[in-house]
Every structure is written in structure tokens, then in C-alpha cells.
Amino acid sequence: RTLEEAGFAPGQARALLDLIADRESRLVTSESMTAYEKDVAILKSGLGELEVRMASIEGRIDGLVMVVEGLRQEVRERNDALRLELTARFEALEARVDRRIGSLEAKMDGLQGELRTLKWTFGIIAGVLAAVGAPVAAALVRLAFFA
């Protein structure tokens, strides 16, 4: 009303009052500055705690990375040891199979020699039987097998 009495139109008076109120709300008082400083201090404290927590988490992550690397190395070592053990076992098995095959080859060679001897013996017997004749051969067979 004072502004209207001074000659301002009602719209002008209202705009001027809004402008003044806006300016006052933007002015920082010492109380609000103290509140801001407290808020900043709280934020800094929170950031400090966050930094400590982050450092702790980073330490844990580094520890886990070291554990995982250790486990990887252990797996590699066990894999290598298993590979060496299996290689040794397969080589030993191969050597045993080779020895058995060699032994069987020797036995087969012996049997082959015995079969040759039997073949020659039967050949000689057949030749003698043919030379001597059937009645004598029959008598020899009876004598050899049924006597």
C-alpha cells in the first residue's frame, strides 16, 4: 500500500516486492553460512570414511586377486604333475606290452619251429609208409598208436 500511495501501480508494486523478496532469499546470512560450513564438514567426513572403505575394499580385492593367482598356479602345477605321471604310466604300460609281445613272438617262433619239425616228421613217416606199403604201414600205425 505504501508503494501504491507513492504512485506505483498495483502490478508495479507487486513486481517490486517480488524482486526484493527474491534478493533477500539469495542473500547469505552468517547463520546460513555456518550451516553450509557444517554441511561441508559432514560431507568431508563422509568422504574420508568413504576413502577408508574404498581402500579396505581395494585391499580385499588385491588379496582375492593374489589368492586366485595362487590357485591358478597350483592348478597349473597339479596339471603338469598329472601329465607327467600319466606319461610315465603310459610309457611303463607300453614297455610291458612290448615285452609281452616280444615274449609271445618268441613263443610263436618256437611253435613255428616245432610245427616245421612235425611237418618234416610226418613227411618222413608218409614217405616211409609209401615206400614200405600199406600192410606194413597199418601194422606200424597199430604198433605206434594202439600198442
Secondary structure, 3 states (H helix, E strand, C coil): CHHHHCCCCHHHHHHHHHHHHHHHHHCCCHHHHHHHHHHHHHHHHHHHHHHHHHHHHHHHHHHHHHHHHHHHHHHHHHHHHHHHHHHHHHHHHHHHHHHHHHHHHHHHHHHHHHHHHHHHHHHHHHHHHHHHCHHHHHHHHHHHHHC
